[in-house]
């Protein structure tokens, strides 16, 4: 058995043994992660202790997420991979999804892009976002909509997109300043 299939089966079959509340949590993380990240960014924008630095990190994180999704769009159309439930029998698919464009995972790419940049705001925020990104990646496999290599590929794309944004931080500074100035404060 291919390692990607074996690891997928191992993770996806956990749906048979984990308690219902944990399954519900993973289902939420698999689908609701973009809303969760959005809510956290809004809370950070208005209530973070070091507001100026955190706001800058939030803007850069959003830019890195947008770049990661743009790169994913290109990659997924060049490498149109079917999702596990479209290929395998007996997949425990907990959320509905179209069967195509599995690689790389958009959720993983965005999550890891956010996590990479949020280390700018401080170690606590970086680690909190990184743990969340790992949970999101795991959850996408758990609910049956991604292969493990899809989320690994998404993580790499997200990390690289964030590194590009961070490398171009000086050139992006006028945009970051403008966004920080325009958006409301508490």
Order of alpha helices (4+ residues) and beta strands (2+ residues): alpha-alpha-alpha-alpha-alpha-alpha-alpha-alpha
